[in-house]
Every structure is written in C-alpha cells, then in structure tokens.
C-alpha cells in the first residue's frame, strides 16, 4: 500500500514539475518577443492633405525640431526626441494636437484638423506591400 502512495506522489510531482517547466518556457518566449518588438525600428510619417511630407526614423537619442507650414497659412512645430514625436506648438484654435503629447506607439496618430496634418507611426518590420486590414465595409 505504501508503494502505491509513493508511486502516486512521484507521478504527481513529475506532472507538476512538467507544467511548471512549460510555464517558465512560455514566459521566456513571450519576454523575448516583447523585447524584440520594443527594439523594432519605427518611423514617423507626416501627412498633409493626404500626401506624405516626411518620413522620420525614430531612434533613441535622436533630437530634432522643425516647423510645418500648412497651405491655409497655419503652422505646427514638431519635436522628435528619444524615439518619440509630437507637436509642441501650433497656431490652431483648439490646440488638441499639442495636448496629445509625445507618441511612440502605432496605436494612435496625432492629427491637427485645422492644418490637415497627421503624424502616424509605422513599424519598419511591417510589410509595406501588404498592409494589415483594419476595417471591413459592406
């Protein structure tokens, strides 16, 4: 009878150890993928009136400040700093583009509607020929 308890204990220990090792391996793989995504190069693309004005690589340590003039006479001052980009000054009435702050994520673009300016961040690892589908219309 004691041999049977020991056998069950050994089997249970092996199963729990195996599950624990698989969990640790999955966590390690996930952490490597996140680190690789963070290290991916990103590019800020500036659009005005639907046309590409500039492509700016966002790298750590890069610093730049410049002004974009709109066709309607307004201007936006854009700053690039440590892998982030943002509008730091604009002469539009609502200043929503300035309030968005500095971005480094592809999740949300910065847009200045009065000046028809959009700043979108793209991952350089994404395929330019086959962009992902983000909406479905019928």
SULWO-V202265 format. One record per backbone hydrogen bond with DSSP energy under -1.0 kcal/mol. CO is the residue of the C=O (numbers start at 1). NH is the residue of the N-H. Records with the same first field share a line. If there is no record, write none. Layout:
BEGIN
CO: NH ; NH
END
This chain:
BEGIN
1: 5
2: 6
3: 7
4: 8
5: 9
6: 10
7: 11
8: 12
9: 13
10: 14
11: 15
12: 16
13: 17
14: 18
15: 19
16: 20
17: 21
18: 22
19: 23
20: 24
21: 25
22: 26
23: 27
24: 28
25: 29
26: 30
27: 31
28: 32
29: 33
30: 34
31: 35
32: 36
33: 37
34: 38
35: 39
41: 124
42: 58
43: 122
44: 56
45: 120
46: 53 ; 54
47: 118
48: 51
51: 48
54: 46
56: 44
59: 62 ; 83
62: 82
64: 80
66: 78
68: 76
70: 73
74: 70
75: 91
76: 68
77: 88 ; 89
78: 66
79: 86
80: 64
81: 84
84: 81
85: 103
86: 79
89: 77
95: 99
98: 101
103: 85
110: 119
112: 117
116: 49
117: 112
118: 47
119: 110
120: 45
122: 43
END
